[in-house]
Amino acid sequence: MGGLTLLIAAVAIWLIWTGKLQRMTAKDGMALGAALVGAVLAAKGKPVIGAPLLIGAALFFARQGNIKARAKARKTAVPPSPPRADDVAKARALLGLSPDADAKAIRAAHRRLIASVHPDKGGTEALAAQINAARDLLLADQKQR
C-alpha cells in the first residue's frame, strides 16, 4: 500500500508540474485529496476506512472521463452547417453592410454598432448578442467564399 500512496502522490505532483491542476475543479481536488487520504489510511493498516475513499475517487474520475468523452463526441458529431442566404442577408442589414463588404468592413461595422449598444454603455445584452452573432455569421460566410 505504500507504493500506492507514492503513486498517487506522484500523480498529484505531475498534475501540478504540467499545469493540469489549474484546470481542475473543486470537486476534482476533493476527489484527489480523498484518494490521497485513502491511500495513506490503507498504508497505515486501516484498509476498511481507506479502501472506500480510494474506490470512490477512482469511480469519480472514471465517471468524469466518460462525461468529457461524451461531450467531445457530441461536439465532433455534428458538422457545422453553412449559413443560409436569408440569415446572411439579415446579418448584413443589422450591421448596415453591402453584399460586397470584406472582413475589415464587417469588423468596423461591428465595432461602430457595439460601441453604442454594449450593456456597459446602457444598451441591452440581447442586442449586443445579436450584433456579435451577425458579425460571426458574416465572417464565417466570408471564409467559406
MARMAR-344955 format. One record per residue: x, y, z of N, C-alpha, C, O, CB in turn. Coordinates in Angstrom, 2 decimals. Glycine has a CB too. Layout:
BEGIN
R      n.px      n.py      n.pz     ca.px     ca.py     ca.pz      c.px      c.py      c.pz      o.px      o.py      o.pz     cb.px     cb.py     cb.pz
R         X         Y         Z         X         Y         Z         X         Y         Z         X         Y         Z         X         Y         Z
...
//
This chain:
BEGIN
R      n.px      n.py      n.pz     ca.px     ca.py     ca.pz      c.px      c.py      c.pz      o.px      o.py      o.pz     cb.px     cb.py     cb.pz
R      0.81     -1.20      0.00      0.00      0.00      0.00      0.85      1.26      0.00      0.40      2.31     -0.46     -0.92      0.00      1.19
R      2.06      1.18      0.50      2.94      2.34      0.47      3.26      2.75     -0.95      3.40      3.94     -1.25      4.22      2.05      1.22
R      3.36      1.76     -1.84      3.61      2.07     -3.26      2.44      2.81     -3.88      2.64      3.69     -4.71      3.89      0.78     -4.04
R      1.21      2.45     -3.49      0.03      3.13     -4.00      0.00      4.58     -3.54     -0.37      5.47     -4.30     -1.23      2.40     -3.54
R      0.40      4.81     -2.31      0.47      6.18     -1.80      1.47      6.99     -2.59      1.21      8.14     -2.96      0.84      6.19     -0.30
R      2.63      6.39     -2.85      3.65      7.09     -3.65      3.16      7.35     -5.07      3.42      8.42     -5.63      4.95      6.26     -3.69
R      2.44      6.40     -5.64      1.91      6.57     -6.99      0.91      7.73     -7.05      0.97      8.55     -7.96      1.25      5.28     -7.47
R      0.00      7.79     -6.08     -0.99      8.86     -6.06     -0.30     10.20     -5.83     -0.66     11.20     -6.45     -2.06      8.61     -4.97
R      0.69     10.24     -4.95      1.44     11.47     -4.71      2.18     11.89     -5.98      2.25     13.08     -6.29      2.43     11.29     -3.54
R      2.72     10.92     -6.71      3.43     11.23     -7.96      2.46     11.80     -8.99      2.81     12.73     -9.71      4.12      9.97     -8.52
R      1.25     11.26     -9.06      0.25     11.79     -9.98     -0.10     13.22     -9.61     -0.23     14.08    -10.48     -1.02     10.91     -9.98
R     -0.26     13.49     -8.31     -0.58     14.85     -7.86      0.55     15.81     -8.22      0.30     16.93     -8.67     -0.84     14.86     -6.34
R      1.78     15.39     -8.02      2.93     16.24     -8.36      2.99     16.48     -9.86      3.28     17.59    -10.31      4.25     15.60     -7.88
R      2.70     15.43    -10.65      2.71     15.56    -12.10      1.62     16.55    -12.55      1.86     17.35    -13.45      2.49     14.19    -12.78
R      0.43     16.50    -11.92     -0.65     17.42    -12.26     -0.23     18.87    -11.98     -0.54     19.77    -12.76     -1.92     17.07    -11.48
R      0.45     19.08    -10.87      0.90     20.42    -10.53      1.99     20.87    -11.51      1.96     22.00    -11.99      1.43     20.47     -9.07
R      2.95     19.99    -11.79      4.08     20.32    -12.64      3.65     20.66    -14.06      4.17     21.61    -14.65      5.08     19.18    -12.66
R      2.72     19.91    -14.63      2.29     20.13    -16.01      1.25     21.24    -16.15      0.93     21.64    -17.27      1.73     18.86    -16.58
R      0.73     21.74    -15.05     -0.25     22.80    -15.11     -1.67     22.31    -15.28     -2.59     23.12    -15.38      0.08     23.73    -16.21
R     -1.88     21.01    -15.31     -3.23     20.48    -15.46     -4.06     20.75    -14.21     -5.29     20.72    -14.27     -3.19     18.99    -15.75
R     -3.42     20.99    -13.11     -4.13     21.25    -11.87     -4.87     22.58    -11.93     -5.84     22.78    -11.20     -3.16     21.25    -10.69
R     -4.43     23.49    -12.78     -5.09     24.77    -12.91     -6.49     24.62    -13.50     -7.38     25.43    -13.23     -4.26     25.71    -13.77
R     -6.69     23.57    -14.30     -7.99     23.35    -14.91     -8.89     22.45    -14.06    -10.00     22.11    -14.48     -7.82     22.76    -16.28
R     -8.41     22.06    -12.90     -9.20     21.18    -12.03    -10.27     21.99    -11.32    -10.06     23.15    -10.95     -8.30     20.46    -11.01
R    -11.42     21.36    -11.14    -12.49     21.99    -10.37    -12.30     21.65     -8.89    -11.42     20.87     -8.53    -13.89     21.53    -10.87
R    -13.12     22.23     -8.06    -13.04     21.94     -6.63    -13.38     20.48     -6.36    -12.80     19.85     -5.48    -13.99     22.87     -5.85
R    -14.34     19.94     -7.13    -14.69     18.53     -6.95    -13.52     17.62     -7.31    -13.28     16.62     -6.63    -15.92     18.18     -7.81
R    -12.79     17.97     -8.38    -11.63     17.17     -8.75    -10.58     17.19     -7.63     -9.99     16.16     -7.30    -11.02     17.69    -10.06
R    -10.36     18.36     -7.05     -9.39     18.48     -5.97     -9.81     17.70     -4.74     -8.98     17.09     -4.06     -9.19     19.92     -5.60
R    -11.10     17.72     -4.45    -11.59     16.97     -3.29    -11.45     15.47     -3.52    -11.10     14.73     -2.60    -13.05     17.32     -3.00
R    -11.71     15.01     -4.74    -11.58     13.59     -5.04    -10.11     13.17     -4.97     -9.79     12.09     -4.47    -12.16     13.27     -6.44
R     -9.21     14.03     -5.46     -7.78     13.72     -5.38     -7.34     13.67     -3.92     -6.55     12.80     -3.54     -6.95     14.76     -6.17
R     -7.82     14.60     -3.11     -7.49     14.58     -1.68     -8.02     13.34     -0.99     -7.34     12.76     -0.15     -8.05     15.82     -1.01
R     -9.24     12.93     -1.35     -9.82     11.72     -0.77     -8.99     10.49     -1.15     -8.80      9.59     -0.34    -11.29     11.54     -1.23
R     -8.50     10.48     -2.39     -7.66      9.36     -2.81     -6.36      9.32     -2.02     -5.90      8.25     -1.63     -7.37      9.45     -4.31
R     -5.77     10.49     -1.80     -4.53     10.54     -1.01     -4.78     10.09      0.43     -3.99      9.32      0.98     -3.95     11.96     -1.03
R     -5.84     10.57      1.04     -6.16     10.18      2.41     -6.44      8.68      2.48     -5.99      8.01      3.40     -7.37     10.98      2.95
R     -7.19      8.17      1.51     -7.48      6.74      1.47     -6.22      5.91      1.32     -6.09      4.86      1.96     -8.43      6.44      0.33
R     -5.29      6.36      0.48     -4.05      5.61      0.30     -3.21      5.64      1.57     -2.61      4.63      1.93     -3.24      6.19     -0.87
R     -3.17      6.77      2.25     -2.41      6.87      3.50     -3.03      5.97      4.57     -2.32      5.27      5.29     -2.35      8.34      3.99
R     -4.36      6.00      4.68     -5.02      5.16      5.67     -4.81      3.68      5.37     -4.57      2.88      6.28     -6.52      5.47      5.72
R     -4.89      3.31      4.10     -4.67      1.92      3.72     -3.24      1.51      4.00     -2.98      0.38      4.40     -5.01      1.69      2.24
R     -2.29      2.42      3.79     -0.89      2.11      4.05     -0.60      1.98      5.54      0.32      1.26      5.94      0.00      3.19      3.44
R     -1.36      2.66      6.37     -1.15      2.60      7.80     -1.88      1.43      8.46     -1.90      1.31      9.68     -1.58      3.88      8.44
R     -2.48      0.58      7.65     -3.11     -0.61      8.20     -4.59     -0.46      8.47     -5.15     -1.24      9.24     -2.42     -1.00      9.44
R     -5.23      0.51      7.87     -6.67      0.71      8.05     -7.37      0.65      6.69     -7.97      1.63      6.25     -6.95      2.07      8.75
R     -7.30     -0.52      6.03     -7.88     -0.61      4.69     -9.40     -0.52      4.68     -9.99     -0.20      3.65     -7.45     -1.89      4.04
R    -10.04     -0.80      5.80    -11.51     -0.72      5.85    -11.96      0.73      5.67    -13.02      0.98      5.09    -12.04     -1.29      7.20
R    -11.18      1.67      6.17    -11.51      3.10      6.02    -10.94      3.65      4.72    -11.58      4.45      4.04    -10.98      3.90      7.23
R     -9.73      3.23      4.37     -9.04      3.79      3.20     -9.56      3.28      1.87     -9.60      4.04      0.90     -7.60      3.48      3.29
R     -9.96      2.01      1.80    -10.40      1.44      0.52    -11.64      2.14     -0.04    -11.66      2.43     -1.24    -10.70     -0.04      0.68
R    -12.67      2.44      0.76    -13.82      3.15      0.18    -13.47      4.52     -0.39    -14.02      4.95     -1.41    -14.90      3.31      1.22
R    -12.54      5.22      0.27    -12.11      6.51     -0.25    -11.41      6.35     -1.59    -11.66      7.11     -2.52    -11.18      7.21      0.75
R    -10.52      5.36     -1.68     -9.82      5.12     -2.94    -10.78      4.70     -4.05    -10.69      5.20     -5.17     -8.75      4.04     -2.75
R    -11.69      3.82     -3.73    -12.64      3.33     -4.74    -13.57      4.46     -5.17    -13.86      4.61     -6.36    -13.47      2.15     -4.18
R    -14.03      5.26     -4.22    -14.90      6.38     -4.55    -14.22      7.40     -5.46    -14.83      7.89     -6.41    -15.37      7.07     -3.30
R    -12.95      7.70     -5.16    -12.21      8.64     -6.01    -11.99      8.06     -7.41    -12.10      8.77     -8.40    -10.86      9.00     -5.35
R    -11.67      6.78     -7.47    -11.47      6.14     -8.77    -12.76      6.16     -9.60    -12.72      6.42    -10.80    -10.98      4.68     -8.59
R    -13.89      5.88     -8.96    -15.17      5.93     -9.67    -15.51      7.34    -10.12    -16.04      7.54    -11.21    -16.29      5.37     -8.79
R    -15.21      8.33     -9.28    -15.46      9.72     -9.64    -14.68     10.11    -10.90    -15.24     10.68    -11.83    -15.09     10.65     -8.48
R    -13.38      9.79    -10.91    -12.56     10.16    -12.06    -12.94      9.36    -13.31    -12.86      9.88    -14.42    -11.09      9.95    -11.74
R    -13.36      8.11    -13.13    -13.80      7.32    -14.28    -15.07      7.92    -14.88    -15.21      8.00    -16.10    -14.04      5.85    -13.87
R    -15.99      8.34    -14.02    -17.23      8.95    -14.50    -16.95     10.29    -15.17    -17.55     10.60    -16.20    -18.21      9.14    -13.34
R    -16.04     11.09    -14.61    -15.68     12.36    -15.22    -15.09     12.15    -16.61    -15.38     12.91    -17.53    -14.68     13.11    -14.32
R    -14.26     11.13    -16.77    -13.68     10.83    -18.07    -14.74     10.47    -19.08    -14.66     10.88    -20.24    -12.67      9.70    -17.96
R    -15.74      9.70    -18.66    -16.84      9.33    -19.56    -17.67     10.55    -19.95    -18.10     10.66    -21.10    -17.73      8.28    -18.90
R    -17.90     11.45    -19.02    -18.68     12.64    -19.30    -17.95     13.52    -20.32    -18.55     14.02    -21.26    -18.97     13.44    -18.00
R    -16.65     13.70    -20.12    -15.88     14.53    -21.05    -15.80     13.89    -22.43    -15.86     14.58    -23.44    -14.48     14.77    -20.50
R    -15.66     12.56    -22.47    -15.59     11.87    -23.76    -16.92     11.99    -24.51    -16.92     12.18    -25.73    -15.24     10.39    -23.56
R    -18.03     11.89    -23.79    -19.34     12.03    -24.44    -19.55     13.45    -24.95    -20.10     13.65    -26.03    -20.47     11.64    -23.47
R    -19.11     14.44    -24.17    -19.27     15.83    -24.60    -18.41     16.10    -25.84    -18.85     16.81    -26.75    -18.88     16.79    -23.46
R    -17.22     15.55    -25.87    -16.35     15.74    -27.03    -16.93     15.04    -28.25    -16.84     15.57    -29.36    -14.94     15.20    -26.73
R    -17.53     13.87    -28.07    -18.14     13.16    -29.19    -19.33     13.94    -29.74    -19.55     13.97    -30.95    -18.59     11.75    -28.75
R    -20.11     14.59    -28.86    -21.23     15.39    -29.32    -20.77     16.58    -30.13    -21.41     16.95    -31.12    -22.07     15.85    -28.14
R    -19.66     17.21    -29.72    -19.16     18.38    -30.44    -18.68     18.00    -31.84    -18.91     18.75    -32.79    -18.03     19.03    -29.67
R    -18.03     16.86    -31.97    -17.48     16.47    -33.26    -18.50     15.74    -34.13    -18.26     15.58    -35.32    -16.27     15.59    -33.06
R    -19.62     15.31    -33.57    -20.58     14.52    -34.33    -21.40     15.38    -35.30    -21.80     14.89    -36.35    -21.51     13.78    -33.39
R    -21.65     16.63    -34.96    -22.49     17.48    -35.80    -21.61     18.45    -36.58    -21.00     19.35    -36.00    -23.52     18.24    -34.94
R    -21.54     18.26    -37.91    -20.74     19.20    -38.69    -21.46     20.55    -38.77    -22.69     20.58    -38.83    -20.47     18.64    -40.12
R    -20.72     21.64    -38.78    -21.37     22.94    -38.85    -22.05     23.13    -40.20    -21.50     22.80    -41.25    -20.35     24.07    -38.61
R    -23.26     23.65    -40.15    -23.99     23.86    -41.40    -23.62     25.22    -41.99    -23.36     26.17    -41.24    -25.52     23.76    -41.18
R    -23.61     25.32    -43.31    -23.28     26.61    -43.91    -24.39     27.63    -43.62    -25.56     27.25    -43.52    -23.06     26.47    -45.44
R    -24.04     28.88    -43.48    -25.06     29.89    -43.19    -26.05     30.02    -44.36    -25.65     29.97    -45.53    -24.39     31.25    -42.91
R    -27.31     30.17    -44.03    -28.33     30.31    -45.06    -28.31     31.73    -45.62    -27.89     32.67    -44.94    -29.73     29.97    -44.51
R    -28.77     31.87    -46.83    -28.73     33.16    -47.52    -29.59     34.20    -46.81    -29.20     35.37    -46.71    -29.20     32.99    -48.97
R    -30.76     33.80    -46.31    -31.61     34.78    -45.64    -31.02     35.22    -44.30    -31.20     36.37    -43.89    -33.02     34.21    -45.42
R    -30.31     34.31    -43.60    -29.64     34.69    -42.36    -28.51     35.68    -42.64    -28.31     36.64    -41.89    -29.09     33.45    -41.63
R    -27.79     35.43    -43.72    -26.69     36.34    -44.10    -27.26     37.70    -44.46    -26.69     38.73    -44.10    -25.87     35.75    -45.29
R    -28.37     37.72    -45.17    -28.99     38.99    -45.56    -29.45     39.77    -44.32    -29.28     40.98    -44.25    -30.18     38.75    -46.52
R    -30.03     39.07    -43.35    -30.47     39.73    -42.11    -29.28     40.28    -41.33    -29.34     41.38    -40.78    -31.26     38.75    -41.23
R    -28.19     39.51    -41.30    -27.00     39.96    -40.60    -26.40     41.19    -41.27    -25.98     42.13    -40.60    -25.95     38.84    -40.53
R    -26.38     41.19    -42.60    -25.88     42.36    -43.33    -26.75     43.59    -43.05    -26.23     44.69    -42.87    -25.83     42.08    -44.86
R    -28.07     43.39    -43.02    -28.97     44.50    -42.75    -28.78     45.03    -41.33    -28.81     46.24    -41.11    -30.43     44.07    -42.96
R    -28.59     44.14    -40.38    -28.38     44.56    -38.99    -27.12     45.40    -38.84    -27.11     46.40    -38.12    -28.31     43.34    -38.08
R    -26.05     44.97    -39.53    -24.80     45.72    -39.43    -24.72     46.87    -40.43    -23.80     47.68    -40.37    -23.63     44.78    -39.65
R    -25.69     46.95    -41.35    -25.70     48.04    -42.33    -24.61     47.89    -43.37    -23.95     48.87    -43.72    -25.56     49.37    -41.63
R    -24.42     46.68    -43.86    -23.34     46.40    -44.81    -23.89     46.04    -46.18    -25.00     45.53    -46.30    -22.45     45.28    -44.29
R    -23.11     46.31    -47.21    -23.46     45.90    -48.56    -23.01     44.46    -48.78    -22.18     43.95    -48.03    -22.81     46.84    -49.61
R    -23.54     43.79    -49.81    -23.17     42.38    -50.06    -21.69     42.18    -50.40    -21.17     41.07    -50.25    -24.00     41.84    -51.18
R    -21.00     43.22    -50.84    -19.60     43.05    -51.22    -18.63     43.48    -50.11    -17.45     43.68    -50.37    -19.31     43.85    -52.48
R    -19.11     43.62    -48.88    -18.26     44.04    -47.76    -17.26     42.94    -47.41    -17.60     41.76    -47.38    -19.12     44.39    -46.53
R    -16.04     43.36    -47.14    -15.00     42.39    -46.77    -14.92     42.27    -45.25    -15.67     42.92    -44.52    -13.62     42.82    -47.35
R    -13.99     41.43    -44.78    -13.86     41.16    -43.34    -13.52     42.43    -42.56    -13.98     42.61    -41.44    -12.79     40.10    -43.09
R    -12.72     43.29    -43.15    -12.35     44.53    -42.47    -13.57     45.43    -42.27    -13.73     46.03    -41.21    -11.26     45.28    -43.27
R    -14.42     45.51    -43.29    -15.63     46.32    -43.18    -16.62     45.72    -42.18    -17.30     46.45    -41.47    -16.30     46.46    -44.56
R    -16.68     44.39    -42.14    -17.56     43.72    -41.18    -17.13     44.05    -39.75    -17.96     44.38    -38.91    -17.56     42.19    -41.40
R    -15.83     43.95    -39.50    -15.33     44.23    -38.15    -15.53     45.70    -37.78    -15.85     46.02    -36.64    -13.84     43.86    -38.05
R    -15.34     46.60    -38.76    -15.51     48.03    -38.48    -16.97     48.35    -38.15    -17.26     49.10    -37.22    -15.04     48.88    -39.69
R    -17.89     47.77    -38.92    -19.31     48.00    -38.65    -19.70     47.43    -37.29    -20.49     48.03    -36.56    -20.18     47.36    -39.76
R    -19.15     46.28    -36.96    -19.42     45.68    -35.65    -18.94     46.58    -34.53    -19.66     46.83    -33.56    -18.76     44.29    -35.54
R    -17.71     47.09    -34.66    -17.15     47.97    -33.63    -17.99     49.23    -33.45    -18.25     49.68    -32.34    -15.70     48.34    -33.98
R    -18.41     49.79    -34.58    -19.21     51.01    -34.55    -20.53     50.78    -33.82    -20.93     51.59    -32.98    -19.46     51.53    -35.97
R    -21.21     49.68    -34.14    -22.50     49.41    -33.52    -22.39     48.97    -32.07    -23.17     49.41    -31.22    -23.22     48.35    -34.30
R    -21.43     48.10    -31.79    -21.32     47.56    -30.43    -20.95     48.65    -29.43    -21.28     48.56    -28.25    -20.29     46.43    -30.38
R    -20.27     49.69    -29.91    -19.90     50.80    -29.02    -21.14     51.52    -28.49    -21.11     52.07    -27.39    -18.99     51.79    -29.75
R    -22.21     51.53    -29.28    -23.40     52.25    -28.84    -24.42     51.37    -28.12    -25.23     51.88    -27.34    -24.05     52.90    -30.03
R    -24.40     50.04    -28.36    -25.42     49.18    -27.76    -24.85     48.22    -26.72    -25.57     47.35    -26.23    -26.12     48.38    -28.83
R    -23.60     48.38    -26.37    -22.99     47.48    -25.38    -23.67     47.69    -24.03    -24.01     48.82    -23.68    -21.45     47.74    -25.27
R    -23.87     46.61    -23.26    -24.52     46.75    -21.94    -23.80     47.72    -21.00    -24.44     48.35    -20.16    -24.61     45.40    -21.27
R    -22.49     47.85    -21.13    -21.75     48.79    -20.29    -22.08     50.25    -20.65    -21.88     51.16    -19.84    -20.24     48.54    -20.41
R    -22.57     50.46    -21.86    -22.89     51.82    -22.33    -24.39     52.09    -22.26    -24.87     53.08    -22.82    -22.40     52.02    -23.76
R    -25.14     51.24    -21.57    -26.57     51.45    -21.41    -27.42     50.65    -22.38    -28.65     50.76    -22.36    -26.87     52.89    -21.57
R    -26.80     49.85    -23.23    -27.55     49.02    -24.16    -28.00     47.72    -23.50    -27.83     47.53    -22.30    -26.71     48.71    -25.39
R    -28.59     46.84    -24.31    -29.07     45.57    -23.77    -28.14     44.44    -24.18    -27.47     44.50    -25.21    -30.52     45.28    -24.24
R    -28.13     43.41    -23.35    -27.31     42.25    -23.66    -27.84     41.52    -24.90    -27.06     40.97    -25.68    -27.27     41.30    -22.47
R    -29.16     41.51    -25.06    -29.76     40.81    -26.20    -29.34     41.44    -27.52    -29.00     40.73    -28.46    -31.29     40.80    -26.08
R    -29.37     42.75    -27.60    -28.98     43.43    -28.83    -27.49     43.25    -29.10    -27.08     43.03    -30.24    -29.34     44.92    -28.77
R    -26.68     43.34    -28.06    -25.24     43.12    -28.23    -24.97     41.70    -28.71    -24.10     41.48    -29.54    -24.47     43.39    -26.91
R    -25.72     40.74    -28.19    -25.56     39.35    -28.62    -25.95     39.18    -30.08    -25.30     38.44    -30.81    -26.39     38.41    -27.74
R    -27.02     39.86    -30.51    -27.43     39.78    -31.92    -26.37     40.37    -32.83    -26.09     39.81    -33.90    -28.76     40.51    -32.13
R    -25.78     41.48    -32.42    -24.74     42.10    -33.25    -23.51     41.22    -33.31    -22.89     41.08    -34.37    -24.38     43.50    -32.70
R    -23.14     40.62    -32.19    -21.99     39.70    -32.18    -22.26     38.49    -33.06    -21.38     38.04    -33.79    -21.67     39.25    -30.74
R    -23.48     37.95    -32.99    -23.83     36.79    -33.81    -23.82     37.15    -35.29    -23.40     36.35    -36.13    -25.21     36.25    -33.41
R    -24.29     38.36    -35.62    -24.27     38.80    -37.02    -22.84     38.90    -37.53    -22.53     38.47    -38.65    -24.99     40.16    -37.18
R    -21.95     39.47    -36.71    -20.55     39.56    -37.11    -19.96     38.17    -37.34    -19.30     37.92    -38.35    -19.73     40.32    -36.05
R    -20.19     37.25    -36.39    -19.65     35.90    -36.52    -20.18     35.19    -37.76    -19.43     34.50    -38.45    -19.98     35.08    -35.28
R    -21.46     35.37    -38.03    -22.08     34.73    -39.20    -21.48     35.28    -40.49    -21.17     34.52    -41.40    -23.60     34.95    -39.19
R    -21.33     36.59    -40.58    -20.78     37.19    -41.79    -19.31     36.83    -41.99    -18.87     36.60    -43.11    -20.93     38.70    -41.74
R    -18.55     36.77    -40.91    -17.15     36.38    -41.03    -17.03     34.91    -41.45    -16.15     34.56    -42.24    -16.41     36.61    -39.71
R    -17.90     34.04    -40.92    -17.89     32.63    -41.32    -18.28     32.50    -42.79    -17.70     31.70    -43.52    -18.85     31.80    -40.43
R    -19.28     33.29    -43.22    -19.69     33.28    -44.63    -18.55     33.77    -45.51    -18.33     33.24    -46.60    -20.95     34.14    -44.85
R    -17.85     34.79    -45.05    -16.71     35.34    -45.80    -15.61     34.29    -45.99    -15.02     34.19    -47.06    -16.13     36.59    -45.08
R    -15.35     33.50    -44.93    -14.32     32.46    -45.01    -14.71     31.36    -46.00    -13.85     30.83    -46.70    -14.07     31.86    -43.63
R    -16.00     31.02    -46.05    -16.44     29.95    -46.94    -16.36     30.36    -48.39    -16.22     29.50    -49.26    -17.85     29.54    -46.60
R    -16.46     31.64    -48.67    -16.40     32.09    -50.08    -15.02     32.22    -50.58    -14.81     32.59    -51.73    -17.10     33.38    -50.25
//
